[in-house]
Amino acid sequence: MASPEEDVIEPVAHSSTAQNLGRRRFTHDNHNLSPEEIDGLMVSSEGRPFLVVHHLLDVKEAGVPFLMPGVPVTCRVDNTEKYTTRSKVRVGTLYTVRLTHGQFNWTVKRKYKQFQELHRDLYKHKMMLHFLPLGRFAKERQQLRAMSEEMPNLHGTERTRRTSSKMKYLEEYLNGLLENAFCRNDHSMLEFLSVSALSFITDLGPKGLEGPIFKRSGGHRIQGLNCIGHHQFCFRWSRRWLVVKDSFLLYLNRDNGVISFVLLFDPEFKVKVGRAYTDTKYGVCIENFTRNLIIKCSNYRQAQWWSHEINRLAEACDFLKVQRFQGFAPPHEDTLTKWYVNGSGYFEDLANALEQAKEEIFITDWWLSPEVYLKRPATDTYWRLDIILKRKAEQGVKVCILLYKEVELALGINSDHSKRTLMNMHPNIKVMRHPDHVSSVVFLWAHHEKMVAIDQTVAFVGGIDLAFGRWDDSQYRLTDLGFAETANHGTEVEPKEATETQTDLSVNEDDGTSDDQKPSEPVEKAEQDPEDLTCNSKLWLGKDYSNFIRKDWIQLDKPFEDNIDRTQVPRMPWRDLSAAIHGRAARDLARHFIQRWNFTKIFKNKYKDDFYPYLLPKSHCTAELLSFTVPGSRKAKVQVLRSADRWSAGTCENSILNAYIHTIENSEHYIYIENQFFISCADGKSVHNGIGDAIVKRILRAHSEQKKYRVFVVVPLLPGFEGDINEGGGNAIQAILHFTYRTMCRGEHSILSRLSDVKDQWTEYITLCGLRTHSQLSQSLVTELIYVHSKTLIADDRCYIIGSANINDRSMLGSRDSELAVFVEDEERVASTMGGEEYQAGPLTLALRKECFSVLVGADSDPSINIQDPISDEFFFLVWNAAAKLNASIYDKVFNCLPCNAVHNMRELKDQTSKERLCDTDPEQATEELKAVRGLLVHFPLRFLCEENLLPPLGSKEGMAPVGLWT
């Protein structure tokens, strides 16, 4: 049941700021099917639509028959087997009945006695209708006139002598009943046929196995879910209807149509029979990673039948096997996929895909901002996330959202505001937060996944949360004052006439001003009216304009108030990658969401009421029937990877780490890493993931073989914590820098220290970079680092990994943060160049690598820069490294940037910050210097604060935190 504080209905919250969201507005689901949908179910003949799953009670109350109207049901009795009756004196006969209903085929086994019981029940219902001469039963009485009153008898009747076959006689008898509209829809017939409302839903796959069972309570393998740990003695038996499909089973309460539990098939799935496993005579134990479900059968034969048929249905399921990289999902060939660099294209395609949703929308994020706009600049609220989800919910789409429940004292993402804002919009929007830190004893780890699945057919996954600050494009603007801005990355401002009606800033960069417009005055107030955007030309409204190292987000319940002064503080650009996936791989992502959703529903008491439904995974057999596709997608082999643990999803997996190491070890020419973190090189104490070790081994192998091999690493110049780098950045920033430098170049475990055989030649193999850009704000030159939030690995122009997993132990080990990723391998080949020779590259990977490189080295604005061959000396030294070195020196000269190689200790840091900056003393000269900047690359400053111990002081709160918090 819902908790008391939620069992209240409040008025609609009219303001998007959602001021009074302390209680849940809706306590009951919206079960209403439209008359058109009900009429469609009454005449459907190609299988039931998936919406039935979410409307079982609605379908029952509307009188929609389980069997599809107008579609015949035919049976064939084609086999018999003997069994010993309870008396152990006589031997009975069990008949195998094979049934067909449209595209669905299934088998039941019945005793002759059950045929007789069916006849008695139907005859009893016939008599009841005869003695209830109500007009509404006239149709049924007409149908029943044709029903034979003859009890099926296999002993000596004229009919059995004529057919001389007991099986044929029962087959004809049953087919005769199934031709009668009343008989075939009678409750007793439906139970005889093992049919329910879930039997003929096309997207759930084959009909499967069904029937009434008694199930025992308890059996959960997750601590805290059983009766005070004594479920072996404290349990109860309940009658339920068991449904077994091709990748899961469930049981439901047939009276009210509520699904009571869903058990997904996984590598731990087993079916055991007998008292030794169940402590019950004629018991069957069904196990997976999270539960031992015990059901009770009426006899030994029935127990064996359930066991055999469940195993038969499950044997072809991919999820029973441990897949490549020790993952849960297999690789799928010919899968449509598309990559995205930056949030602009990703958000737009996602918005369009959400509009196509017909049944379900699944969203899981580390942080979700309901007020974020998916298409920009926004001139109305149509493409705002919360408005989109409300619109789809009103159309009957079930919107299920899983959010990370943060430790509020440590993190200010205010997931409670996100939950209340969305759930107060419509009862079809359900939001769960997880974990409960005290009950689950999880304080350090987070749900870090970012994924959206639509109708379990198309999914989006990667590093981009649907949150403030994430939208960006390849121009990485530092300013957004809301009037005309110029399109060059440099500092020359071309004045334009300011206009309030400008809405397309897709190619604008710097702030320009008209003669009568003061540059420090924004066109609009700091607080944007969220409803009136007619004249808006800003790309980032309210708290979406951010620089979180200068100032972290606060007061997220006031989303349209600026968090920083955009006339004085440049925003921090956000670089990220994501992917769109279709078909079977999208179903795998949706299955992971369903596993987490159902796990959370079981684990948290407040979600155990019927308002939060159990979710069902669609079958792979219909996965390629795509109702829509994302434009620009191409086919490749795709495998879904994840980091998961018992606390996060009820299972254990670290396939992302395994895929990273495998890809690095098997790469032939280069790897390109773009990641928010770079913390690796295992020492068995503070760091455990072996990605850095794999890089070292691969470089040493290339060196010993005297072969060309390149490693490109791009990470943010500073960690994403609030802090003033002019004063050292604070303990959190320094802690991450410590472990980053420990991976790169400091200490015996670092990559550069372990390349002893290479010595000074390491620069021929690996390059370590960050990103920076510049602009003009209020007539002053400004610079800012570009925050690299990507989680990407590209190898050999043939494969790539895009996901949410950082290169650190938190993301990679599986036992800490939960993560998702996709491993994409090109199956097609196109002509390219590698190491000066002809090379067959993958079209998707090649295009992704070129997109990344062209922006970073400036080839997007200078076509003379050749990025075709990523490992040639010309590109590696004269383009990539030369641009990084040149840009770093220019930024140091103009802005005295931090971090930088010239600052080795805190004293030098103080001296550096006190120096005059060229951008202040001679803006014209600074502008000339900045014209030479090529792209965005700068070398990572490997000697920054190299004489300081960057670990937090033991007496500080950061110093008292476990080391695993930072690694």
SULQUI-V629549 format. One record per backbone hydrogen bond with DSSP energy under -0.5 kcal/mol. NH is the residue of the N-H (numbers start at 0). CO is the residue of the C=O. E is the energy in kcal/mol with one decimal. If there is no record, write none. Layout:
nh=<NH & NH>
co=<CO & CO>
e=<E & E>
This chain:
nh=<5 & 6 & 6 & 7 & 7 & 9 & 13 & 17 & 20 & 30 & 37 & 38 & 39 & 40 & 41 & 42 & 43 & 47 & 51 & 52 & 53 & 54 & 55 & 58 & 59 & 60 & 61 & 62 & 63 & 70 & 71 & 73 & 73 & 75 & 77 & 77 & 78 & 80 & 82 & 84 & 87 & 91 & 93 & 94 & 95 & 96 & 96 & 97 & 97 & 98 & 98 & 99 & 100 & 101 & 103 & 105 & 107 & 109 & 111 & 113 & 114 & 115 & 116 & 117 & 118 & 119 & 120 & 121 & 122 & 123 & 124 & 125 & 126 & 127 & 128 & 129 & 130 & 131 & 133 & 136 & 137 & 140 & 141 & 142 & 143 & 144 & 144 & 145 & 146 & 155 & 160 & 161 & 162 & 163 & 168 & 169 & 170 & 171 & 172 & 173 & 174 & 175 & 176 & 177 & 178 & 178 & 179 & 180 & 183 & 184 & 184 & 185 & 185 & 189 & 190 & 191 & 192 & 193 & 193 & 194 & 198 & 200 & 201 & 201 & 203 & 204 & 208 & 210 & 212 & 213 & 214 & 214 & 215 & 216 & 220 & 221 & 222 & 224 & 227 & 229 & 232 & 233 & 234 & 237 & 239 & 240 & 241 & 241 & 242 & 243 & 244 & 244 & 245 & 248 & 249 & 250 & 251 & 252 & 253 & 256 & 257 & 259 & 260 & 262 & 263 & 264 & 268 & 269 & 271 & 273 & 276 & 277 & 278 & 282 & 283 & 284 & 285 & 285 & 286 & 286 & 287 & 291 & 292 & 292 & 293 & 294 & 294 & 295 & 296 & 302 & 303 & 304 & 305 & 306 & 307 & 308 & 309 & 310 & 311 & 312 & 313 & 314 & 316 & 319 & 320 & 322 & 322 & 325 & 326 & 326 & 328 & 331 & 332 & 334 & 335 & 336 & 337 & 339 & 341 & 341 & 342 & 343 & 345 & 346 & 347 & 348 & 349 & 350 & 351 & 352 & 353 & 354 & 355 & 355 & 356 & 360 & 361 & 362 & 363 & 364 & 368 & 369 & 371 & 373 & 377 & 383 & 384 & 385 & 387 & 388 & 389 & 390 & 391 & 392 & 393 & 394 & 395 & 396 & 397 & 398 & 398 & 399 & 399 & 400 & 401 & 402 & 402 & 403 & 404 & 405 & 407 & 409 & 410 & 417 & 418 & 419 & 420 & 421 & 422 & 423 & 424 & 425 & 428 & 429 & 429 & 431 & 433 & 436 & 439 & 440 & 441 & 442 & 447 & 447 & 450 & 451 & 452 & 453 & 454 & 454 & 456 & 457 & 458 & 459 & 460 & 461 & 462 & 464 & 466 & 469 & 475 & 478 & 485 & 492 & 493 & 494 & 497 & 501 & 504 & 507 & 508 & 509 & 510 & 511 & 511 & 516 & 517 & 520 & 521 & 522 & 527 & 527 & 529 & 532 & 535 & 540 & 542 & 543 & 544 & 545 & 549 & 550 & 557 & 560 & 561 & 562 & 565 & 567 & 568 & 569 & 570 & 571 & 572 & 574 & 577 & 578 & 579 & 580 & 581 & 582 & 584 & 585 & 586 & 587 & 588 & 589 & 590 & 591 & 592 & 593 & 594 & 595 & 596 & 597 & 598 & 599 & 600 & 601 & 602 & 603 & 604 & 606 & 607 & 611 & 612 & 618 & 621 & 622 & 624 & 625 & 632 & 633 & 635 & 636 & 637 & 637 & 638 & 640 & 642 & 643 & 647 & 648 & 649 & 650 & 652 & 654 & 655 & 657 & 658 & 659 & 660 & 661 & 662 & 663 & 664 & 665 & 666 & 666 & 670 & 671 & 672 & 673 & 674 & 675 & 678 & 679 & 680 & 682 & 683 & 693 & 694 & 695 & 696 & 697 & 698 & 699 & 700 & 701 & 702 & 703 & 704 & 705 & 705 & 706 & 709 & 710 & 711 & 712 & 712 & 713 & 714 & 720 & 722 & 724 & 726 & 727 & 728 & 733 & 734 & 735 & 736 & 737 & 738 & 739 & 740 & 741 & 742 & 743 & 744 & 745 & 749 & 750 & 751 & 753 & 754 & 754 & 755 & 757 & 758 & 760 & 761 & 762 & 763 & 764 & 765 & 766 & 768 & 768 & 769 & 771 & 772 & 774 & 776 & 779 & 781 & 783 & 785 & 786 & 786 & 787 & 788 & 788 & 791 & 792 & 793 & 794 & 795 & 797 & 798 & 799 & 800 & 801 & 802 & 803 & 806 & 807 & 808 & 811 & 812 & 816 & 817 & 818 & 820 & 821 & 822 & 823 & 823 & 824 & 825 & 829 & 831 & 833 & 836 & 838 & 840 & 840 & 841 & 845 & 846 & 847 & 848 & 849 & 850 & 851 & 852 & 853 & 854 & 855 & 856 & 857 & 858 & 859 & 860 & 861 & 864 & 865 & 866 & 869 & 871 & 875 & 876 & 877 & 877 & 878 & 878 & 879 & 880 & 881 & 882 & 883 & 884 & 885 & 886 & 887 & 888 & 889 & 890 & 891 & 892 & 893 & 894 & 895 & 895 & 896 & 902 & 903 & 908 & 909 & 910 & 911 & 912 & 913 & 914 & 914 & 917 & 918 & 919 & 920 & 921 & 925 & 926 & 927 & 928 & 929 & 930 & 930 & 931 & 932 & 934 & 935 & 936 & 937 & 938 & 939 & 941 & 943 & 944 & 945 & 946 & 947 & 949 & 955 & 958 & 959 & 960 & 964 & 965 & 966>
co=<2 & 2 & 3 & 5 & 23 & 7 & 11 & 14 & 18 & 28 & 33 & 34 & 35 & 36 & 37 & 38 & 39 & 199 & 48 & 49 & 50 & 51 & 52 & 54 & 55 & 56 & 57 & 59 & 58 & 67 & 69 & 71 & 99 & 97 & 75 & 95 & 95 & 93 & 91 & 89 & 84 & 82 & 80 & 109 & 78 & 94 & 107 & 75 & 95 & 96 & 105 & 73 & 103 & 71 & 100 & 98 & 96 & 94 & 92 & 110 & 110 & 111 & 112 & 113 & 114 & 115 & 116 & 117 & 118 & 119 & 120 & 121 & 122 & 123 & 124 & 125 & 126 & 128 & 131 & 133 & 134 & 136 & 137 & 138 & 139 & 140 & 141 & 142 & 143 & 153 & 156 & 157 & 158 & 159 & 164 & 165 & 166 & 167 & 168 & 169 & 170 & 171 & 172 & 173 & 174 & 175 & 176 & 178 & 179 & 180 & 181 & 181 & 182 & 185 & 186 & 187 & 188 & 189 & 190 & 189 & 195 & 197 & 47 & 199 & 200 & 201 & 243 & 241 & 239 & 295 & 212 & 237 & 293 & 235 & 289 & 289 & 220 & 221 & 225 & 226 & 229 & 229 & 232 & 214 & 212 & 251 & 210 & 239 & 249 & 208 & 242 & 247 & 203 & 262 & 242 & 260 & 240 & 257 & 251 & 252 & 252 & 250 & 250 & 248 & 261 & 246 & 265 & 286 & 284 & 282 & 273 & 273 & 274 & 279 & 294 & 271 & 283 & 292 & 269 & 284 & 290 & 218 & 285 & 290 & 291 & 283 & 292 & 213 & 281 & 298 & 299 & 300 & 301 & 302 & 303 & 304 & 305 & 306 & 307 & 308 & 309 & 310 & 313 & 316 & 317 & 320 & 326 & 322 & 322 & 323 & 639 & 637 & 330 & 635 & 333 & 633 & 579 & 577 & 339 & 575 & 469 & 471 & 341 & 342 & 343 & 344 & 345 & 346 & 347 & 348 & 349 & 350 & 351 & 352 & 353 & 397 & 452 & 399 & 450 & 401 & 465 & 367 & 368 & 382 & 537 & 380 & 371 & 369 & 383 & 384 & 385 & 386 & 387 & 388 & 389 & 390 & 392 & 391 & 358 & 396 & 427 & 360 & 397 & 429 & 362 & 400 & 431 & 364 & 433 & 403 & 405 & 406 & 406 & 413 & 414 & 415 & 416 & 417 & 418 & 419 & 421 & 421 & 425 & 398 & 427 & 400 & 402 & 434 & 435 & 436 & 436 & 440 & 445 & 817 & 363 & 459 & 361 & 457 & 359 & 452 & 453 & 453 & 580 & 451 & 578 & 449 & 576 & 462 & 464 & 466 & 472 & 508 & 509 & 490 & 491 & 492 & 495 & 498 & 502 & 504 & 485 & 485 & 775 & 483 & 509 & 513 & 515 & 517 & 519 & 480 & 525 & 559 & 527 & 530 & 532 & 538 & 558 & 540 & 541 & 543 & 546 & 546 & 554 & 557 & 525 & 544 & 563 & 564 & 564 & 567 & 477 & 545 & 570 & 786 & 339 & 460 & 337 & 458 & 335 & 456 & 581 & 581 & 582 & 583 & 584 & 585 & 586 & 587 & 588 & 589 & 590 & 591 & 592 & 593 & 594 & 595 & 596 & 597 & 598 & 599 & 602 & 603 & 604 & 608 & 610 & 202 & 618 & 619 & 621 & 623 & 629 & 336 & 334 & 824 & 331 & 635 & 822 & 820 & 818 & 652 & 644 & 644 & 644 & 644 & 643 & 641 & 641 & 653 & 654 & 655 & 656 & 657 & 658 & 659 & 660 & 661 & 662 & 663 & 709 & 793 & 711 & 791 & 713 & 789 & 806 & 677 & 688 & 686 & 686 & 689 & 690 & 691 & 692 & 693 & 694 & 695 & 696 & 697 & 698 & 699 & 700 & 701 & 702 & 701 & 668 & 764 & 670 & 710 & 766 & 672 & 768 & 718 & 548 & 722 & 723 & 724 & 723 & 729 & 730 & 731 & 732 & 733 & 734 & 735 & 736 & 737 & 738 & 739 & 740 & 740 & 746 & 742 & 743 & 749 & 750 & 751 & 753 & 754 & 754 & 757 & 758 & 759 & 760 & 761 & 761 & 710 & 712 & 766 & 937 & 935 & 783 & 781 & 779 & 776 & 774 & 772 & 770 & 572 & 784 & 785 & 574 & 786 & 673 & 800 & 671 & 798 & 669 & 794 & 794 & 823 & 792 & 821 & 790 & 819 & 676 & 805 & 966 & 807 & 808 & 809 & 445 & 642 & 640 & 801 & 638 & 799 & 821 & 636 & 797 & 840 & 838 & 836 & 833 & 831 & 829 & 838 & 796 & 841 & 842 & 843 & 844 & 845 & 846 & 847 & 848 & 849 & 850 & 851 & 852 & 853 & 853 & 853 & 857 & 857 & 861 & 863 & 864 & 867 & 868 & 871 & 872 & 872 & 873 & 873 & 874 & 874 & 875 & 876 & 878 & 879 & 880 & 881 & 882 & 883 & 884 & 885 & 886 & 887 & 888 & 889 & 890 & 890 & 891 & 890 & 899 & 901 & 904 & 905 & 906 & 907 & 908 & 909 & 910 & 911 & 892 & 893 & 916 & 916 & 917 & 921 & 922 & 923 & 924 & 925 & 926 & 927 & 928 & 929 & 932 & 855 & 855 & 769 & 883 & 767 & 939 & 940 & 902 & 942 & 903 & 944 & 947 & 952 & 952 & 955 & 956 & 961 & 962 & 962>
e=<-2.0 & -0.8 & -0.8 & -2.1 & -0.6 & -0.6 & -0.9 & -1.8 & -0.8 & -0.9 & -2.3 & -2.6 & -2.1 & -1.8 & -1.8 & -1.0 & -0.9 & -3.6 & -1.5 & -1.9 & -0.8 & -1.6 & -0.5 & -2.9 & -1.9 & -2.7 & -1.8 & -1.4 & -2.1 & -1.8 & -0.6 & -0.5 & -2.3 & -2.0 & -0.9 & -1.4 & -0.7 & -1.9 & -2.0 & -1.8 & -1.6 & -2.9 & -3.4 & -3.1 & -2.6 & -0.6 & -3.3 & -2.9 & -0.6 & -0.5 & -3.2 & -2.4 & -2.7 & -0.7 & -1.9 & -2.0 & -2.5 & -2.6 & -0.8 & -0.9 & -1.2 & -1.9 & -2.2 & -2.0 & -2.1 & -2.4 & -2.3 & -2.4 & -2.7 & -2.6 & -2.1 & -2.1 & -2.3 & -2.0 & -2.0 & -1.8 & -1.9 & -0.9 & -2.9 & -1.4 & -1.7 & -2.4 & -2.1 & -2.0 & -2.0 & -0.9 & -0.7 & -0.8 & -1.5 & -0.6 & -2.0 & -2.0 & -2.4 & -2.2 & -2.2 & -2.4 & -2.3 & -2.5 & -2.4 & -2.6 & -2.6 & -2.1 & -1.8 & -2.3 & -0.9 & -0.5 & -1.5 & -0.6 & -2.4 & -0.8 & -0.6 & -0.5 & -1.0 & -2.5 & -2.2 & -1.9 & -2.4 & -0.5 & -0.6 & -2.5 & -1.4 & -0.8 & -1.6 & -0.7 & -1.9 & -1.8 & -1.7 & -1.6 & -2.9 & -1.1 & -0.5 & -2.7 & -2.9 & -2.1 & -3.6 & -0.6 & -0.5 & -1.8 & -1.7 & -3.0 & -1.4 & -2.4 & -0.8 & -2.2 & -2.8 & -2.5 & -2.9 & -0.6 & -3.2 & -3.3 & -0.5 & -3.0 & -0.6 & -2.3 & -2.6 & -1.7 & -1.9 & -2.5 & -0.8 & -1.9 & -0.7 & -2.1 & -1.3 & -3.2 & -0.5 & -2.2 & -2.6 & -1.6 & -2.9 & -2.2 & -1.1 & -1.4 & -2.8 & -1.5 & -2.6 & -3.3 & -0.5 & -3.4 & -2.9 & -0.6 & -2.0 & -3.0 & -3.3 & -0.6 & -0.6 & -2.6 & -0.5 & -3.0 & -2.3 & -1.9 & -2.3 & -2.3 & -2.6 & -2.2 & -2.7 & -2.6 & -2.4 & -2.1 & -2.2 & -2.4 & -2.0 & -1.5 & -2.2 & -1.4 & -1.3 & -0.6 & -2.7 & -1.5 & -0.6 & -1.1 & -0.6 & -2.8 & -0.5 & -2.9 & -0.5 & -2.8 & -1.8 & -2.7 & -0.6 & -3.9 & -0.5 & -2.4 & -0.7 & -3.2 & -1.9 & -2.5 & -2.4 & -2.6 & -2.2 & -2.2 & -2.7 & -1.6 & -0.7 & -1.1 & -1.2 & -2.5 & -2.9 & -2.2 & -2.6 & -1.6 & -2.8 & -0.7 & -1.9 & -2.6 & -0.5 & -1.9 & -2.8 & -2.4 & -2.5 & -2.5 & -2.1 & -2.4 & -2.3 & -2.4 & -2.4 & -0.9 & -1.7 & -2.2 & -2.7 & -0.6 & -2.7 & -3.0 & -0.6 & -2.6 & -2.8 & -0.5 & -2.8 & -1.2 & -2.0 & -0.9 & -0.9 & -1.8 & -1.7 & -1.4 & -2.6 & -2.7 & -2.6 & -1.9 & -2.6 & -1.7 & -1.5 & -0.7 & -1.9 & -3.3 & -0.7 & -2.8 & -1.9 & -0.8 & -2.4 & -0.7 & -1.0 & -0.6 & -0.9 & -1.8 & -2.6 & -2.5 & -2.5 & -3.3 & -2.6 & -0.5 & -2.2 & -1.7 & -3.0 & -3.2 & -2.6 & -1.4 & -2.2 & -0.7 & -2.0 & -1.3 & -1.5 & -0.5 & -1.5 & -0.5 & -0.6 & -0.8 & -0.5 & -0.6 & -0.7 & -1.4 & -5.1 & -1.7 & -1.1 & -1.9 & -0.6 & -1.5 & -0.6 & -1.7 & -0.6 & -1.3 & -0.8 & -1.8 & -0.7 & -0.8 & -1.6 & -0.6 & -2.5 & -2.3 & -1.5 & -0.8 & -0.6 & -2.6 & -1.9 & -1.5 & -0.7 & -0.5 & -1.0 & -1.6 & -2.9 & -0.5 & -2.7 & -2.7 & -0.7 & -2.8 & -1.8 & -2.8 & -2.9 & -3.3 & -1.6 & -1.3 & -0.8 & -0.8 & -2.0 & -1.8 & -2.0 & -2.5 & -2.5 & -2.1 & -2.0 & -2.7 & -2.7 & -2.2 & -3.1 & -2.9 & -1.9 & -2.6 & -2.5 & -1.9 & -2.2 & -2.4 & -0.5 & -1.7 & -1.7 & -1.4 & -0.8 & -3.4 & -1.0 & -1.4 & -1.4 & -1.6 & -1.4 & -2.8 & -1.7 & -2.8 & -2.4 & -0.5 & -2.0 & -3.1 & -1.7 & -2.5 & -0.5 & -2.8 & -1.2 & -1.0 & -2.6 & -1.2 & -0.8 & -1.6 & -2.3 & -2.4 & -2.5 & -2.4 & -2.6 & -2.4 & -2.6 & -1.9 & -0.7 & -0.8 & -1.7 & -2.8 & -3.5 & -2.2 & -2.1 & -1.3 & -3.4 & -0.5 & -0.5 & -2.3 & -1.4 & -2.1 & -1.9 & -2.3 & -2.5 & -2.2 & -2.3 & -2.6 & -2.1 & -2.0 & -2.5 & -2.4 & -1.9 & -0.5 & -0.7 & -2.6 & -1.9 & -2.8 & -2.5 & -0.5 & -2.3 & -2.6 & -2.4 & -1.8 & -2.7 & -0.9 & -1.8 & -1.6 & -2.6 & -2.2 & -2.4 & -1.9 & -2.3 & -2.5 & -1.7 & -2.2 & -3.0 & -2.2 & -1.1 & -2.2 & -2.2 & -2.8 & -1.4 & -2.8 & -2.4 & -1.6 & -0.6 & -0.6 & -0.7 & -0.7 & -1.7 & -1.9 & -1.2 & -0.7 & -2.2 & -1.8 & -2.3 & -2.4 & -2.9 & -0.5 & -3.0 & -2.3 & -2.2 & -2.6 & -3.1 & -1.4 & -2.5 & -1.9 & -2.0 & -2.5 & -0.6 & -0.8 & -3.1 & -0.8 & -2.6 & -2.0 & -2.4 & -2.5 & -1.4 & -2.4 & -1.6 & -2.3 & -2.7 & -1.9 & -1.4 & -2.9 & -0.7 & -1.6 & -3.4 & -2.1 & -1.9 & -1.7 & -2.0 & -1.9 & -2.0 & -2.5 & -2.8 & -3.0 & -0.6 & -2.9 & -2.4 & -2.7 & -2.7 & -2.6 & -1.3 & -2.4 & -2.6 & -0.9 & -3.1 & -2.8 & -2.0 & -2.1 & -2.8 & -2.4 & -2.2 & -2.3 & -2.8 & -2.8 & -1.2 & -1.8 & -2.5 & -0.6 & -1.2 & -1.8 & -1.0 & -1.0 & -2.0 & -0.6 & -0.6 & -0.7 & -0.6 & -2.9 & -2.5 & -0.9 & -1.0 & -0.6 & -1.2 & -3.1 & -2.0 & -0.8 & -2.0 & -2.2 & -2.4 & -2.7 & -2.8 & -1.8 & -2.0 & -2.2 & -2.6 & -2.2 & -2.0 & -2.6 & -2.8 & -0.5 & -1.3 & -0.6 & -1.0 & -0.7 & -1.9 & -2.1 & -2.0 & -2.5 & -2.1 & -1.0 & -0.6 & -0.9 & -0.7 & -2.2 & -1.4 & -2.4 & -2.6 & -2.5 & -2.4 & -1.9 & -2.3 & -2.3 & -0.9 & -0.6 & -1.5 & -1.5 & -0.6 & -2.1 & -1.8 & -2.1 & -1.2 & -2.5 & -1.4 & -1.3 & -2.8 & -1.7 & -2.6 & -1.6 & -0.8 & -1.8 & -0.5 & -1.7 & -0.7 & -1.7 & -1.8 & -1.2>
